[in-house]
Amino acid sequence: MPSFAEEHYYAMPWGNLKPMCEISCPWEDITPRMRLGNVIDHAGRLLQRFCDKVITRPEGPVYISSCIVDAIRRASTILHFINSSAAASSHSCFHVDFKRTVDQIVRDLCKLKFAIATRHRITEVGVACVSNAAKLLGSLSRDPEMSIPDVVITMNDGEHLLAHAKVRVNEILYVKDAICRGIFTGRLSSVVMKSVSSKGETTAAVLELRMWFGKAHHRGNWERIIEPGRIHYMAEVFENEWCSTIGSRWQASDDSGERYRWTDESRAINLDPSALLLPDGWTFQGEWKTLPCHQMWIGPDPSRIEYEEEVFEVQRRTSRGWKFLNYTNADGVVLPEQIMTNLVCPQGWEWIGEWTIDRTSAGDARGWSYALENGFNEPSSRLDHTEGTEHNFRRRRWRRVRVENADSADKDFDTFRAGVKSAHWEYARAFGHSLHVKRDGGDTYRRRRYVREMVSMSGACRNGKSQLRVNENICISPRIYEVYDEVLRWEMRASILWAYDLVPAGRASWRLFVRVVFMNRCQETAVVLDTMNPIWTETLIFENVLLCGGAWSLCNNPPSVIVEVCSDEDNSDDKSLGQFITKPTVVAFHGDHRGSLAWFPLRQHGSSERGALLALFELFSCDDMTKCRLPPRPQLKMQGRRYYVDEKICPLFKYYTVQMLCWGLRDVSPTNVNDDAKNVFVEVRIGDHVGRTDLIKNAAQNPNFARSLMTLDNVLLPAEFYTSPPLTLYLYQRRSYRDLLMGICVVPNIAEYLRIIPKVRRDADGWRKFNTVLEQEEKREANLKGCYEAVLKEKENSKARTRKLDLSKYLNPPSEKNDEMRKSDEKENIVEVDWWSKYYSSIGDKDKSSGFEESGIAKLRVFDRALEDESNYNEFSDFLDRFIFRNVSEANHAKRRLSAALKARIYVREHHESNSAG
C-alpha cells in the first residue's frame, strides 16, 4: 500500500514481497563490445571520483597532487587493458580510431603526472585535465550502435504515462570478470524517474530496484545475489462482484450479465481457477489464498499520525447581505449541508478539538477570500483578499484535526515479518475506476485477488517457460515475487552540519532546509534564514526502519539515501536547490567502524554542481541477532525533538585569526549604465564572524581601499580544514534604503591560506657553549681581517710599480679655440633620447626613435597583454590573489560570473593565548 512518508512524499515499501519481472528473449551476442564499454566506464568514473574528492576535500597541494597521481596511475592500468583488448578484438576503422583516442588520453594523463605546475595552479590545471579525461571516457563508453536497446521503466496511472527512466543495458551486464561488469549489476540502486508532464526535468519519483542482465546459464548468479530472498511464482485470479444500489446484495455479475466473475488483472480475460493449465514441469504448491493488490488508490491519510480534515464554506451576496450557499471540498465538489456535524471520525482515529476557521490561509482577517464568480478552483479565476462592491461570492476554510489512536498505532512488527496481511475486498465507484480499501457510499464494484504458488519440478524457470495457458490461444504470465523471511530493525542517522555556495532564487527566498528520504520515511531539518552558507548542526534519526534481507547482504549493499536542499518559498511551496543520492555507512556488527564526515556536491536536474553539503549518513542495526550496540542519542536541542550532531563525529574546533590585506576592487560594473560604480564595499563572513572593508566612493576614479588590513580574531573553525565552512565575500553597494548585493565569491579551501609559524627547537646546553663559540668566531674574524689587509697592501704596491706618467698634456697644451671646436663637434653628434624614444625603439618603430640604437641604452620588454596574464609571472600569485565575484540573481549557473574582482591576500593562523596576551 502507498503510505505517506511523514513529511512530504508518498512511498511504496512493498513489504517482504518484492515484485519481480523476468524478460526472456534472444539477443545478438555482443558481450565483447559491452565489456569494453564497461571497462571504459569504470576508468571514467574512477577519475571523476578523484576529482570530486579533491574538490570537496581541499587539503593543500601535497594532498591534491597525491590524489591526482594515484588516479592517473590506476586509470592508466585500466586503459592499458582496454588497448590490449581492442587490439586483439578487431582491426576495423572503428577500433583503430577508438584505440587512437584511448592512447591520446593515456599520453595526456602521463604528461600531466610529470608536468611542472605551480603551487597555486595545481588544483585548477590538474583537476580540469582529469575531469576532461573523465568526460571523454564517459562519452566513449556509450555505444549508440549497439543492437541491444536500453531498459525503459515507466510509471503509469492506468493507461496514462506519468514518468519514465532509462538505464543502459551494459550497466547491468553480468560477466565473470569484475572489471567488465556493469556498475549496477545486481546492486540495489536508485533510479530517478523524470516527469513527462512538466517542461523541465522534474523528478516525479525515485525507484529503488535491483537489475541484472546476463545469459540464461548464468541465472544462478542472480539467485545468489538476492539471498536470503527467494523467488516465488504465483498464479493470479481476480474475483469480481457488483451491486446495483446502495444496500443491495453483491452479485457475481452486473446487470447486463456481460462481466466475468473470474478475470485477470485487466478484467478482460475470463479465468476459471479450476481451468488454468500449468506449463510442462510445473505444479501447484499449497492452496489458493487472498492477497491485496499493489495497484491501489493513494489516500490522503495513510501512515500519518495526524491529519487535518477541511471543508470550505461558500457564501453568495444578496440584497440582504451575505447568505450561505453550500459546502465544498478542496476540489470544489459540493458536500452535504450537514457535513460538519455528520462527519464521522474513521476507525482508529479520534478528534482533537472542534471545527475552527483557518485564519492562516490566504484571505482577510476572518479567513474570507472573494471572487466575482463561484469558480474558486478554476485556474483562470481571480481571488481577492479584501472585500469589494463587485464581489458576488466569498469562501473560507474550516479545519478539524484528528490523530491516530495510540492503542491502534502499533507498527506490528510481527505482522510485517510474516508478510502481507489477509486480503480484503477492494472497492470502486464503477467497473474500471480507481480502487480503494474502505468502502464508500457510492461504490458499486468490488474485487478480490487470489494467488497460488507455482513450483518448477524440472528447472523450467531457468529458461523463462512459466506462462499459464487459459486456452489454446491465450497465455498469461504469473506473478513473480522476491520473498524475504528475514526482516531486521535498523536505525538510520543523518548528521547534517553545514553547506556552502548554494544558489537560491532571490534574497527573499533564503529559507533553507535539508530534506532526507530513506526508504519510506522522510524528515526535514530546521529552517535557516538569509545565508548562502547555512549551518544546521542537526541529526535526523529514522528509528525502527524495517529492512528485508540479512545483515551481511545489507552491509555490502545498503539502501540509498536521497538528500535535497530546498528553499521554503512564501507561497507554502519549496524550491529544490540541489540533490544527491548516496549510500549510508553500515554499522551492523561489533567492531564495525563508524563513518566520517564528507562533502557531497549538489546537482540539480543533471546540470553542473551547485555547492556542497557536509554530512554523514550511518545505518545502525537494532536487532538482537547482530549483537551491535547502538550508540547513545545526541543531545537534544531547544526546538522540540531535534538533536545536535554527535560529539564523536563532530569536528574538533580551534580558535584562529583571519587577516585580509585588501588592496582594492577591479572592473566593478555599475548597476546603472549611465553612472559609475559608487559606494561599494566588501563584507567578509566566516563562521559566525563578519567584517567589512571601507567604503569606496567611486570605483572608477579610486578603486583602492583607504585601510587595507582587516582582522577577525577568535574565529572558531574546525581543526581539519576540509570540514570548515567557507570564507564568503559579499560585494555590496550602499543605497539610501538598503544595501544592494551585487556579487558573491566563495573561498572553500581555507587550508591554502594557513600560515604556520615554525617552532625553533632550542638546545638546553647551547648557552653553556656560547662563550666557546664566540671565541672561535672572533679568531676566525681576526684571521679574515688580516688576510684582507694583506691583499689590499699587495694591490697598492703593484699599482705603484706599474704607474706611468702621462706627459701629453704638457707637450700639447690646450687652447681656447681647440676647446670650442671640440665642444661644437660633440653637440652635433649628441642625439636627444627620452623615454618615448626608448618605448618606440622597443616596439620596433625606428622612425620615432632615430639614433636610439646607436646610443647603446637597453630597451624595454613590452608585453601585448596584461602582466598578470603572462605565464612567467603566474598572475602575481606569489604575493597577490584575485577573487572574482558572481551574480546571485542569474538563474543560469554558467552565466553567473562577473568581471568584478577583489585583489587581496588572506592569512589564517592558529590563535594562541600568548599571542593574544602580547
ABEGO torsion letter per residue (X at the ends): XBBBAGAABBBBAGEABBBBBBBBBBBBBAAAAAAAAAAAAAAAAAAAAAAAAAAABBAEAAAAAAAAAAAAAAAAAAAAAAAAAAAAABABAAAAAAAAAAAAAAAAAAAAAABBBBAAAAAAAAAAAAAAAAAAAAAAABBAABABBBBBBBBBBEABBABBBBBBAAAABBBABAAABBAABGBBBBBBBBBAABABBBBABBBBBBBBBBBAAAAAAAAAAAOABBBBBBBBBBBBBBBABBGBBBBABBAAGABBABBBAAGABBBBAAABBBBBGBBBBEBBBBBBBABBBBBAABGBABBBBBBBBBBBBBAAEBBBABBBBAAGBBBBAAAAAABBBBBGBBBBEBBBBBAABBEBAAGBBBBABBBAABAABBBBABBBAABABBBBBBBBBBBBBAAAABAGAAAAAAEBBBBBBBBBABBGBBBBABBBAABABBBBBBBBBBBBAAGAAAAGBABBBABAABBBBBBBBBBBABBBBBBBBBBBABBBGBBBABAAABBBBBBBBBEABBBBBBBBBGBABBBAGBBBBBBGBBBBEBAAAAAABBBBBBBBBBBBBAAGBBBBAEBBBBBBBBBABBGBBBBBBBBBBBBBGGBBBBEBBBBBBBBBBABAAAGBBBBBBBBBBABEBBBBBBAAABBBBBBBBBBBBBAEBBGBBBABAABBBBGBBBBBBBEABBBBBBBBABAAABABBABABBBBBGBBBBABAAABBBBBBBBBBBBAABBBBABBBBBABAAAABBBBBBBBBBAAAAAAAAAAAAAAAAAAAAAAAAAAAAAAAAAAAAAAABBBBAAAAABBBBAAAAAAAAAAAAAABBBBBAAAAAAAAAGBAAAABGAAAAGBBBBBBBABBAAABAAAGGGAAABBBBBBBBAABABAAAABBABBBBBBBBBBBBBAAAAAX
